[in-house]
């Protein structure tokens, strides 16, 4: 997540420079053939391009709206996890007389949150974080905490060696950790350490964590519908390809009012104008692609590691612990 004022234009241009290079080539070729080779028949009616541009704007706008909604939902899920975790910490502190047991339940919960964020960072075939532009930007400007240390090292401080081995032995590690949590609460009730109403409240809280985990997994494992994604790409590429052809006659006609030193050469202005207009469309598409999967590790993703750090600080503070870790620091205004 970018926590600065805004991205700089230079960053954005560098991030999209591969598209800019391609768009310049796509504009130069038809202009050169039209002006130098005399292929005047290459020009197509501007109305055709305008209709395609309008349709493209609608489909790109629709996609960006939907991908933005996915990111907002992901932020809401993790905000809910943080809020429910605070309630869990208070219950563990106030429902139990044994401080060691309270600490065990709180720490196991921290292990669950950590395991969940690691699971959500796993790459999927449809994601864009490994693409050239995003991978290059990540390497230069920020880091993904889940890639800097293995899961085992991250959750080892929170659980026993047996629980660690038990959790790591399964595919869905967060689910197994919540299962351990539920079993621990059940043992507390069976021993008479908590009454039935406390037991039900704690089980209800665990169910809430299961629900939020499920919402996170739905966003992660079910991508933006591929049929809409491919239509958006086809429309944008087609528009960018046809745009310079539609501008040829329009700029050629400007020779009638051009100054003497530009007479006969106005058509070359198609190159910068076509590239600039096409860049707006391709940039919107690229932004949408990078917003589509809010857990993959892109610069605008949900800051799960920071949320987990806030969670750890607050829950351990509820237990009266000292020597709490600091908040994570943004790198170049980006924090995950």
C-alpha positions in Angstrom: 0.0 0.0 0.0 1.3 3.4 -0.9 1.2 5.6 2.1 2.8 8.7 0.6 1.1 11.7 -1.0 1.1 10.2 -4.5 3.2 8.4 -7.1 5.6 10.7 -9.0 5.0 11.1 -12.8 8.6 9.9 -13.4 7.8 6.6 -11.5 4.7 6.1 -13.5 6.4 6.8 -16.9 9.2 4.3 -16.0 6.7 1.7 -14.9 4.8 2.0 -18.2 7.8 2.6 -20.5 7.5 -0.7 -22.3 4.0 0.2 -23.4 5.2 3.6 -24.5 7.9 2.1 -26.7 5.4 -0.2 -28.3 2.9 2.6 -28.9 5.6 4.8 -30.5 6.5 2.0 -32.9 2.8 1.4 -33.7 2.4 5.1 -34.5 5.6 5.6 -36.5 5.0 2.6 -38.9 1.7 3.8 -40.4 2.8 7.4 -40.6 6.0 6.4 -42.4 4.1 4.3 -44.9 1.6 7.0 -45.4 4.1 9.9 -45.8 7.2 8.3 -47.2 5.8 5.3 -49.2 2.7 7.2 -50.4 0.3 4.6 -49.1 -2.6 7.0 -48.7 -5.1 4.2 -48.7 -3.9 3.3 -45.1 -6.0 6.1 -43.6 -9.3 4.9 -42.2 -12.4 7.0 -41.2 -12.0 8.7 -37.8 -15.6 7.7 -37.0 -14.6 4.0 -36.9 -11.8 4.7 -34.4 -14.0 7.0 -32.3 -16.7 4.2 -31.9 -14.0 1.7 -30.9 -12.5 4.2 -28.5 -15.9 4.8 -26.8 -16.5 1.1 -26.4 -13.0 0.6 -25.1 -13.4 3.4 -22.5 -16.6 1.7 -21.2 -15.0 -1.7 -20.9 -11.8 -0.4 -19.3 -13.9 1.7 -16.9 -16.0 -1.3 -15.9 -12.9 -3.4 -15.3 -11.2 -0.8 -13.1 -14.3 -0.3 -11.1 -14.6 -4.0 -10.4 -10.9 -4.4 -9.6 -11.1 -1.4 -7.2 -14.0 -3.1 -5.5 -11.9 -6.2 -5.0 -9.2 -4.2 -3.3 -11.7 -2.4 -1.1 -13.3 -5.6 0.0 -9.8 -7.1 0.8 -9.1 -4.0 2.9 -12.4 -4.4 4.7 -11.7 -8.1 5.4 -8.4 -7.4 7.0 -9.8 -4.4 9.0 -12.4 -6.8 10.3 -9.7 -9.3 11.2 -7.9 -6.7 13.2 -11.0 -5.6 15.0 -12.1 -9.1 15.8 -8.5 -9.9 17.0 -8.7 -7.1 19.5 -11.9 -8.5 20.9 -10.2 -12.0 21.0 -7.4 -10.5 23.0 -9.7 -9.0 25.5 -11.7 -12.2 25.9 -8.4 -14.2 26.4 -7.3 -11.8 29.1 -10.6 -11.4 30.9 -12.3 -14.8 30.6 -9.3 -16.8 31.9 -7.6 -16.6 35.3 -4.4 -18.2 34.1 -2.2 -15.7 32.4 -0.1 -18.4 30.7 -3.2 -19.9 29.0 -4.3 -16.4 27.9 -0.9 -15.9 26.4 -1.0 -19.3 24.6 -4.4 -18.4 23.0 -3.2 -15.0 21.9 0.0 -16.2 20.5 -1.7 -19.0 18.6 -4.0 -16.4 17.1 -0.9 -14.4 16.0 0.4 -17.6 14.3 -2.9 -18.0 12.5 -2.9 -14.4 11.2 0.8 -14.8 10.1 0.1 -18.1 8.3 -2.9 -16.6 6.6 -1.0 -13.7 5.1 1.8 -16.1 3.9 -0.9 -18.3 2.3 -2.4 -15.3 0.5 0.9 -14.2 -0.9 1.4 -17.4 -2.8 1.5 -16.8 -6.5 -1.4 -17.7 -8.8 -1.1 -18.2 -12.6 -3.4 -15.2 -13.4 -1.6 -12.7 -11.2 0.6 -9.8 -12.4 3.2 -9.4 -9.7 5.8 -11.4 -11.6 5.3 -9.4 -14.8 8.3 -7.4 -16.0 7.0 -3.9 -15.0 5.8 -4.9 -11.5 8.8 -7.2 -10.7 11.2 -4.4 -11.7 9.3 -1.8 -9.7 9.2 -4.1 -6.7 12.9 -4.7 -6.8 13.8 -1.0 -7.0 11.2 0.5 -4.6 9.8 -1.9 -2.0 10.0 -5.3 -0.5 7.4 -8.0 0.3 7.9 -9.3 3.9 6.6 -12.8 3.1 9.4 -13.2 0.6 12.1 -12.2 3.1 11.7 -15.0 5.6 10.1 -18.5 5.5 6.7 -19.2 7.1 8.3 -21.6 9.6 10.5 -18.8 11.0 7.6 -16.4 11.1 5.3 -18.5 13.2 7.8 -20.3 15.3 7.8 -17.7 18.1 4.1 -18.1 18.6 3.4 -21.9 18.9 5.0 -24.9 20.4 7.3 -27.2 18.4 4.6 -29.9 18.2 2.0 -27.4 17.0 4.4 -25.9 14.5 5.1 -29.3 13.0 1.4 -30.2 13.0 0.5 -26.9 11.2 3.3 -27.1 8.6 2.3 -30.7 7.7 -1.0 -29.6 6.0 -1.8 -27.6 2.9 -4.1 -25.1 4.6 -2.1 -24.1 7.6 -4.4 -21.3 8.9 -7.3 -23.7 9.0 -5.3 -26.2 11.1 -4.2 -23.5 13.5 -7.8 -22.4 14.0 -8.6 -26.0 14.6 -6.0 -26.1 17.3 -7.4 -23.0 18.8 -10.9 -24.4 18.9 -9.7 -27.6 20.5 -7.8 -25.6 23.2 -11.0 -23.7 24.0 -12.9 -26.9 24.2 -10.4 -28.4 26.7 -10.7 -25.3 28.8 -14.5 -25.7 29.0 -14.3 -29.4 29.7 -11.9 -28.8 32.6 -14.2 -26.2 34.0 -11.8 -23.3 33.4 -14.5 -21.3 31.6 -18.3 -21.4 31.8 -20.6 -22.3 29.0 -21.3 -18.7 28.0 -17.6 -17.9 27.8 -17.0 -21.0 25.7 -19.7 -20.1 23.3 -18.4 -16.5 22.9 -14.9 -17.8 22.1 -16.2 -20.3 19.6 -18.2 -17.6 18.0 -15.1 -15.5 17.7 -13.2 -18.4 16.1 -16.0 -18.9 13.6 -15.7 -15.2 12.7 -12.0 -15.8 12.0 -13.0 -18.7 9.8 -15.4 -16.5 7.9 -12.9 -13.7 7.3 -10.3 -16.3 6.2 -12.9 -17.7 3.7 -13.5 -14.2 2.3 -9.8 -13.6 1.9 -9.4 -17.0 0.1 -12.3 -16.2 -2.2 -10.7 -13.0 -3.3 -7.3 -14.8 -3.7 -8.5 -17.9 -5.5 -11.2 -16.6 -7.7 -9.7 -14.0 -10.2 -11.5 -11.2 -12.0 -13.5 -13.1 -14.6 -11.2 -14.1 -17.5 -13.8 -13.4 -20.2 -14.0 -9.7 -19.1 -10.2 -9.5 -18.8 -9.5 -10.8 -22.3 -12.2 -8.6 -23.8 -10.7 -5.5 -22.1 -7.2 -6.4 -23.4 -8.5 -7.1 -27.0 -10.4 -3.8 -27.1 -7.5 -1.7 -25.8 -4.9 -3.3 -28.2 -7.3 -3.0 -31.1 -7.9 0.7 -30.4 -4.2 1.5 -29.9 -3.4 -0.3 -33.2 -6.1 1.5 -35.2 -5.8 5.0 -33.6 -2.9 6.3 -35.8 -4.6 5.1 -38.9 -7.7 7.1 -38.0 -5.6 10.2 -37.3 -3.7 10.2 -40.6 -6.1 12.2 -42.7 -7.1 14.5 -39.8 -3.5 15.7 -39.4 -2.7 15.6 -43.1 -5.5 18.1 -43.6 -3.8 20.5 -41.2 -1.2 21.2 -43.9 -3.7 23.7 -45.3 -3.2 26.0 -42.3 0.3 24.9 -41.2 3.2 27.4 -41.2 5.5 27.2 -44.2 8.2 25.2 -42.4 5.7 22.5 -41.5 3.9 22.3 -44.9 3.6 18.7 -46.0 4.8 17.3 -42.7 1.9 17.8 -40.3 1.1 14.1 -40.5 4.1 13.4 -38.3 2.3 14.9 -35.4 0.2 11.7 -35.4 3.1 9.9 -33.7 3.1 11.9 -30.4 -0.6 12.4 -30.2 -1.5 8.9 -31.0 1.1 7.5 -28.5 -0.2 9.9 -25.8 -3.8 9.0 -26.2 -3.1 5.3 -26.5 -0.9 5.5 -23.4 -3.9 6.8 -21.4 -5.8 3.6 -22.3 -3.0 1.2 -21.7 -2.1 2.8 -18.4 -5.6 2.4 -17.2 -5.5 -1.2 -18.2 -2.1 -1.7 -16.5 -3.4 0.0 -13.3 -6.4 -2.2 -13.3 -4.3 -5.4 -13.8 -2.1 -4.4 -10.8 -5.1 -3.7 -8.6 -7.0 -6.8 -9.6 -5.4 -9.2 -7.0 -4.9 -7.3 -3.7 -2.9 -10.1 -2.0 -0.2 -10.8 -4.7 2.5 -8.4 -3.5 2.0 -5.4 -5.7 2.7 -1.9 -4.5 -1.0 -1.1 -3.8 -1.9 -4.4 -2.1 -3.4 -4.7 1.4 -0.6 -4.2 4.0 -1.2 -7.5 5.7 2.3 -7.6 7.4 1.7 -4.2 8.9 -1.8 -5.2 10.1 -0.3 -8.3 11.7 2.4 -6.2 13.4 -0.3 -3.8 14.8 -2.2 -6.9 16.0 0.8 -8.3 17.7 1.6 -5.0 19.4 -1.9 -4.4 20.7 -2.6 -8.0 21.8 0.7 -8.4 23.6 0.1 -5.0 25.3 -3.3 -6.2 26.5 -1.4 -9.1 28.2 0.8 -6.6 29.9 4.0 -7.5 28.0 6.9 -5.2 27.3 9.6 -5.1 24.7 7.0 -4.9 21.9 8.2 -4.8 18.3 8.0 -1.5 16.4 5.7 -0.8 13.5 7.0 -1.7 10.1 8.6 1.3 8.2 7.5 2.2 4.7 10.1 1.8 2.0 9.8 4.7 -0.6 6.3 5.3 0.7 5.2 1.7 0.2 4.4 -0.8 3.0 3.0 -4.3 2.8 
